Each structure stands twice: as structure tokens, then as C-alpha cells.
Amino acid sequence: MKEIELKQFFEDIKSFITDNKESFTIMSALKNNMKVKAGLQIKTENKTGKDSKASKSDMLKFLKDVKVNECVKCRLSIERKRIVFGEGSPESKLMFIGEAPGAEEDNTGRPFVGRAGQLLTKIIESINLKREDVYIANIIKCRPPDNRNPMNDEISLCVPFLKEQISIIKPEIICTLGKFATEFIIGNDKGAISSVRGREFNYEGITVIPTYHPSYLLRNPSAKRETWEDMKKIRGLYFKN
């Protein structure tokens, strides 16, 4: 090839690249994007147990921040000070479910922090666990006025949030505290709390053991002995494996 022809050949290549610069840029971006996606896929496929824990925390945070915190579905939202979502370990094998927040809980946004909550903490510690080892929630996220019993429509509107919490945490054992939590989990056809406490029931593959609500124990200290028997059964199941 003559020198002048070779020079023209390179000029033609240069001109082609210049004219198609945008196409080359797009192709390069697509190639880099494919590499990033491949990297993300590999990272996702190699998640560790720690990543799993963060995932449960993130799902609970999303549920709280996006779905629960702005809830105005029922009349309880009118007078509440704070939503009481729940707290504890997302990885816990044991979940305690109570009825509804009281005045202290409404002020702090935390479940079971009043006198009944202090007793619940002692109950948890009596089976060689700490509050942070378990997860604590209520069937109702807002305080009923004057601590009245929650109404059926309030329960119906609020329990989907609790169901999502249970679905995310996936506990092996649920301890229901008192009449309302017990009836929601096992049904209202099993008898009074005094007749079902300490017995094992099933909720979507989860072992359920009802017991008295701590506020009831404050009014009826003699029932603490029965609650202790219930807790011993829970401790046996918790430390079984």
C-alpha cells in the first residue's frame, strides 16, 4: 500500500471513530453497567448470616417508618403521643405479645416500660434471658384512652402490623400475655386465660404458650407461681436445641 493510501486509510478510521463516538460511549457504559450488576448479583448470592440479620432489621424499620408511624386507620391515632411499635432482637427465638400500650409506653414509644413492664423484665431474667434477647410487641400500637380494653375494630385494623412483625422475625416460641393477645393468636374458642395458660398451641408452625399479663400479676400476686410454671416450660423449649 502506498504511503498516501496508508495515510488516507488511517484518516478514514479516525473520522469513523469521531463520527460514532456517542455509540462507543453508550456501549462502554452498558458494559460497565453489566459488570456492576454482575458484582451485585455475586454479592447477593454470597450473603452471610450477619447480612440476614441486617435484612430483618431493615424490614422491621421499613414496616415501622413507612406503614405504622403515620397510621390513622382508627380512633386511637387521635389522642396518641407515640406509636409503640415493638423492640428487641429481630433474630430472637422467643417473642412476647401483649395487649396495648399504657401511659408510660405512650410517652416513651417503647413497649412494657411501666410497672408491668418492669415485672416482665424480671420474668424474662428469671429464665436466664435478657430483654434484648427477646422481641416484645403488642397487638395494638397505640394507647387506648384511660387504658380501656381495645375494641374489636381497633384490633382488626392494627393486627396486620403484628402479623408482619411475626412473619419477619419468625420466632420459634410466642408467649402471649393476657386475654386479648391470647385470643388473637389462638382464637377465642379455647377458653379463659386461666384455662389455657401454660398449654401449648400452634400458630402457623410456631409454638404458643399463653400466660397471665404482668399487670394482672401486679393485682393478683398469688398467680405469679402459675406464671413461673409457664416460664419454666418456655425456658425448656428455648434451650432445648
N, C-alpha and C positions, 0 to 999 in steps of 0.2 A: 504494500500500500504506500502510495506516495506521501511525502511529508504534508503536503497541503490537504490531501484527502484525510489523513490521520487527524490533523488539526480540526478539520470540519466535523469529523466523527465525534471528537470529544466535546466540541461546541454544541453539537446536537444533543448529546447526553445531558450536558449541563442545562440546556434550555428545557429539556423534558422534565428534569427534576424540579426546576424552578416553577414550571407551569403546573406541576402536580404536587407541590409542596403541601397543600392542605390535605390531600388524600393520604400522603405519607404520615402526616401528623396524627390524623384520625386513626390510622392503622396502628401506629405506635401506642396511642392512648388505649385503644382496645386491647392490645397485647398486654400492657401494664395492668389494666383493669382485670383481665383474666388471671394474671399472676396473683393479684390481691385477693380475688375471690377464692382461688385455689388455696392460698395461705389461710384464709378464714375457715375454709372447709376442713383443712387439716387440723387447725387449732380446735375447732368444734368437736371433731371426731376424737381428739385426744384430751377431752376434759377430765380433770381429776376430781376426787371426792370434794376437795375444797371448792372447786368451781360449782359443784352441785349444791353445796351449802349456800354459796352466794346466790345461786339461782332461786332457791326457796326464799331467801331474804328479799330478793328483788321482786318476786311475785307477791309476797305479802305487802311490801312497800307500795307496789302498784295498786293493789287492791285497796289499801288504806288511803293513799293520796288521791287516786282517781275516782274510785267508786264510793268510798264510805265517808270521807271527810266532808263532802259537800251534800250529803244526803238530806233531803227534806221530804221524804216519802210519807212520813206520819207526823202526828201532832207533837211527838216528843222532841222534834227538832226546834220547836218554837222557844222552849224555855231552857234548853240545854246550854251549858257553858262549854263543855268539851265532849268530843266523841271519845268513847273508851273502846279502843279497837281490840287490844289484847297485847300480851307481851310474853317473852320467854325465848326459849331455844327453838328455832324452826326445825331443828333436827331431833327434837325430843321424841322419845317413845311414849311419853305419858302426857296427856292433855287433861286439864281440869276445866270444866264448863259450869259456870254459874248462871244466875238468873239475869241480873241487871245491875248497872252501877248505882252506888249510893252517893251521898253528898260529897264525901272525900274523893271518890273516884271522878265525880263530875268536875271537881275543882282541879284535879291533877291530870286527868286524862289517862290514868293508869288503873287497871283492874285490881280489886281486892287490896286496898291500902288503908282502909279504916280498921276498926276493931275486929271485924270479921276477917279482914284480910291478914291482920297480924296473927290471928289464930290459924288461918290457913297456912301461913308460912311455917308456923310451929308444927303443924300436921305434916307438911312436906318434909321438914327436917327430921321428923320422928321416924321416917322410913329411909333415912340416910341419903337424902337428896337435898338440893338447894332450889330456891325459886328459879334461878337461872337455868336449872337443869330441865325444867318442865315448861309447858306452854299453858297460859291461863287466859281464858276468854269468857264472854257471856253470850247468851242468846240474844240479848238486847244491847245495843251500843250506846244508847242514851238513857239518862236517868228519868224514870217516871216521877211525876210530881209527888212530893211528900212520901217518896219510896213506896208508893202503892204497887200492887201487883200489875205486871204488864197485861195489856188487853190482847185478845186473840188476833185482831187485825195488826197490831203493832208487832207481835211475834211473827206473823206471816210475812210481813214486809221486810223484817230485819234478818230472819234466819238464813236467807240465801247467802248473806255475807259470811255467816258462821260455817255454812256448808262449804264455801270456797276455802276458808281457812283450814278446815279439816282435810279437804282434798289436797291442798298444798303441803301441809305438814305431814300427813299420812302417819298419824300415831298408831302404835300397836295397842295402846290402852287408853280409854277415856273414862275419867271419873266424873260423873255428873253430880252436882251439888244441889240437892233440894228438889222439890216437886216439879217446877217448871222446866228446868234443864233435863230432868229425867224423862218427863213426858214427851218432850220434843224428840229426844234421842231414841227411846224405846217404845214410844206410844203411850196413850193414856188409858189403855185397857189392861194394864198389868197389875193394877192395884196401887194402894197408897205407898208413899216413900218408905214407911215403916215396914212394909211387907216385901219390898223389892231390894232394899238396901243390902249390900253385901253379896247379892246374887250376880251371876254372870249372864250378860245378854250380848247380842251381836248387832252391830251397826255397820253395814257394808264391809264386813270382814274384820271389823275392829272389835276387840273385847271391851265391853262396857260394864262398869261396876258402879252402881249408884250409892250414894251415902248422903247423910244429912248436910244441910247447908251450915257453914260456920256460924251464921247469925242465929240459927236455931239452937246450936250448941251453947251459945252465949246465954240464951234464955233457959236452956234445959241442960245444965252441966252433966246430969246423970247419963245423957245419951253419948257422952264422949267415949265411954267404954265400948259401945257398939261401933262407933266410928273407928276406933283403934283396931277392932277386929277386921273391919273393911280395909283399912290401910295395910294391915299385915298381909291380906290376900293380894292386894295390889303390889306390895313390895316383893312378894314371892313370884308374881308373874313378871315384874320388871327385871329382876335379877336372875330369872330362870335361865336365860341364854348368855 
